[in-house]
């Protein structure tokens, strides 16, 4: 026989119990904290631990106990509600106390009217290092220039000024430094974190003081994969109950779903046009994921890279629910930038 020692909740992998009587004995022995032999149908394991049958199933671990308790609602899951329509086509304002806007070091591909309204409704506005170059370009592209004695403002559309520029300043140009010479700048030289992560760290005390919990980040998913992955890593590093970070690009909105039960209200036009959405277990294995409201739903599914991921999904209803025991990246198509770009791409 193969002996397995029980230590309360610290139980190890055990072979499958084949009937209720054996299971009752197993429970009794476990409570008595005794060594026990595990039957496997008509076969038993020898003392050396070798057996002709392998049992990959993990019968009892702390983790699976936690999954079952949460999914059976022995422990009520934490609930989250998300309304991405506020970001893309309705209020352009996130949170009852407003939001923070951050510009990263990528060309701003988000529709300009969306950028302007999100920027206007922000309570704090920050550019991260080279992101200030792109913000300067965006401002100039809107026809808004710094007036001088011989110049007039070309466009009366008003953009609130930057409140802060942060970073190690290895990307910001001299022209941009001069353009924003009155804007406060905070040098963050630490090379063990990205400028994006450090910017959130700098902003959090002010956010706490103003009771602001949401950050809208203008970034782009094209170009360098390592920078895209670093931005996603920041979502994991900065995840807190009082800090929601949304990555807004030219055609998508992305954020982190923490362990719990999430209800996402999808804008109706995205449902009718069958825009894409995805769930990705970037931080590690998600052992128990259940969804409703998607065209292809998951039911107590295990998700991991090298296994199942959910990409190119879409919606069956206006409300999507995701219940997960581990953090997942949620990303959804939001704008029609990619459709507008496709004809111009085909010309080259």
N, C-alpha and C positions, 0 to 999 in steps of 0.2 A: 504494500500500500504506500501511497504518497501522502505523508503527513503534512498538514498545513496548520500553522499556529494562528489562532485567533487572538487579537488584542483589541477587543472592543471595536471601535470604528476603524482601526488601522488594519483592516483585513487585506490580504493579498489576492492575487488572481486565483480563482477557484474553478474547478470543472463544473460543467452543467449538471444541475440536480434534475433527476429524471422523473420524479413523482412527488406527490404532496407529502407522503409519509417521510421520505428522505429529507424533504425540505423542513418538516417540523423538527426532525432530529437535529438537522443542521442549526436551526434557530436555538434549540435548547443547548446544544454544545457551545454555540457562540456565546450565549449569555453566561455559561459556566466558565468561559475562557479556558477550555481544555483543548489538548491536541486531538485531532480527529482524522479519520480516514474518509475519503470521498468516493462513493460508488459511481461507476459510469456504466449503467446498464448491467450487463453480465460480466464486466471486466473490472479489475481493481489494479491499482498502481503498486509497483513494488517499492520497497524501502529506499532503493537507490534514487528514486524519482524518475526513472526511465519508463516510458510507456510506448506502446505501438500507436497510440492515438494522440494527436496534438489537439489542444483546446484553445484556440485563439480568443474565444469570447472572454471578456473581462466581466465576471459575474458580479463582483461587488467591489467598488472602489468609492472613496470619498466623493469623487467627481460625479459618478453615475448616480449616487444617492442624492446629490445636490440637484442633478438634472430632473430626477423623478419627483423630488419634493416640489421643485419650482413648476414643472410642467403640469403636475397634478394639483398645483395651487395649494399644497400644504404650506408652502411659503409664498405668499402673494407676490407676483413679479412687480417690479417698479414700472410705472406706466409713464409714457412720453407721448406728447402730441406735437405734430409738425404740420405747418401750413406753408409749404414752399411757394404757393401762389403769392404770398406777401412779398416775395423776393423778385418775382418775374413778371407779374402782370396785374397786380392789384394795388396794394398800399405802398409798395416799395419801402416798407418799414418793418423791421423785425423786433419784437419785444415791446413791452409796454413803456419801457424807458428809452427806446431807441436802440441803436446799434453802433458799432465801431466799423469804419471802413479802412481796409489795409490794401495798399497797392504793392504787388510783388514785382520782381524784375523780369517781367514778360510783357510783350505788347498787349495792350488792352483790346480784346476782341469782343467784349460784351457790347450789345447794342448801346449806342451813345445815350439814348433817352433813358435807358435803365440805369446806366452809370450816373447820370446827372441827378436822377431822382433819389437813388440810394445814397449818393454823396450829400445831397441836400438834407435828407432826413437823418443823417448820422449825427451822433453827439460828439464823436471824436474821429479825426481823420489823420491817417499816418501813411507815409511811404517808406518802404524798406530799401535802403541803399539804392541800387540801380532802378528800383521801381519809381524813384523820383524822376529819372530820365523819361520814363514812359508816361508819367503823369504830366510832365511838362509838355511832351509831344501831344498828349490828348488835349490839354488846355489850348495849345496853339491851334490844333486842328479844329477846335470849335470856334475859332475866330475870336478868342478872348485873349487879349494881349495886355501887358502892363502899359498903361497909358503914360505918355511923356508929353512934353510941351508941343511937339509936332505931330503926336499921334492921338487918335481917338479909339475908343473901344469899338471894335468892328461889330460885335454882337452884344446885345443887351442881356443875353442869357447870363445869369449870375452863377458862378461856382464858388462855394465857400473855400477859403484858403486852407492849405495844409496846416495842421496843428503841430506836426512833429515829423522829423525824418530820423530813422535809426539805422544802424548797421555798422559793419567794419569799414565802410566807405572805400572799398576797393573797386566799385563799379560806377559810382556817381561821377559825372563829368564836371569839369570846371564851369562850363556854361550853365549846368543845372544848379551848381552851388551858387553861382551869381544870381540866377533867376529866382532862387528861393533864399536869398541871403538874409531875409528877416525871419525865416522859419527856424524855430529851435531845432537843434540837432544833437542827438545823443549817440556817442560812440560806444559800440558794443563789440570789443575786439575778441571775445572768447571764441576760439575755433573749434570747441567741442560741441557747439550747437549751431544750427543754421540761423541766418539773420531773421528769418520768419519766426522761428521759435523764440529768439531773444526779443523780438519786437512785442510779442504777446506778453512775455514776462514783464517788459517795461510798462505796458499799458494796463496790466491787471490791477495795480493799486488804484488807478484812477477809475477803472471800471467798477471796482468794488465800492468806491466812494459814491459813485453816481448810480449804483445799482443797475448797471448795464451787464447783460449776460450773453449778448450775441455779437459775433464778429463776422462781417462780410468781407471776403478776400477776393480781389480781382487777380486772377492768375490765368494761365493757359496750359492746356494739356499737351501741346505739341512741343517739338524740340527735344531737349535732353531728358531721357528717361530717368536718370539719377535725380534730377531736380524735381520731377513729378513725384517720384517715390519719397523724396525727402519731405515734400509738402504733405503727403499722406501720413508720413511718420509723425509729423507735427500734430495732426489730428489725434493720434493715439497718445502722444506725450502730454498734450494740453487738455485731454478730456477731463472734465469736472462737471459736477452738477450745476455749477453757476457759470459755465463757459461753453457755449455752443459755437463751433467754427464752421462756416459755410464757404466752400471753395466755388466761386462763380467764374465760369469760363465762357467762351464764345458760344457754346452749345450745350452746356450742362451745369447742374448744381450738384455738389457732392458734400456729404457730411458723414459723421460717425454715428452709428447706432450702438449705444451701450447695452450691456445685458439688461433685459427686461422686455416689456411689451410696448410696441410702438404703433401708433396710429398716424398714418400719413395721408392728409387730404390732398388729392391730386387735382390740379386745375382741370376742369371739364374738357377744355380744348385739347389737352394732352391725352386724355382718355379716348376721345373720339378720333383723334388723328393717330392713335396707337403708337405714341412715341416710346422710345426704349427706356428701360430701367435695368438696374443690376444690383446684386448683392455679392460682396466679395469678402471672404474671411482672411483679410490681409495679415492680421496680427497673430494668427495661429488657428488651430482647429476649433470650429464651432460644432459642438457635439449634438446639439438639439435645436433645430431651426424649423419653425412652422409659420407659414404665411397664408393669408387670405387676400382676395382682391386682385391677384395677379393672373395672367393668362395661364402660366405654368406655376402652380403653387408647390410649396414644399411641405411635407408633413413629417415632423420629428426627424428631419434629415441631418446628416453630418456633412459639414462643408469644410473643405481644406484645399490648399493648393497641392496638386498631385492627385486630387480626388474631385469632388463636385464643387463647382462654382456656378452662380446664376448670372449669366450675361445675356444680352439681347432679349430680355423678357419684356413684357408690356402689361397693360392693365385690362381687367374685366369690369372693374367698378371704380367709383370715385374715391373710395376709401380703401387703403391698403393697410393691412396689419402684419407686423413682423414680430414674432416672439422668439427671442434668442438667449442662449445661455452665455454667449461670448460676443465681444464687440465685432461689428461688421461695418464695412464701407457701403453706404448707399449712394448710388449715383443715378441721375435721371436726365434725359434729354429735356432741354428747356427752351432753347431758342432755335430759330431756323438758319443760323449762321452757316452750318455745314451745307445746307441745300443751296444757299446763295453762292457759296464758294465753288460748288461743284462745276458749274459751267465754265468759270474762269480757269479752273484747274485743267479741265479737258482741252482747253485751247493751247496749252503748253506741251 
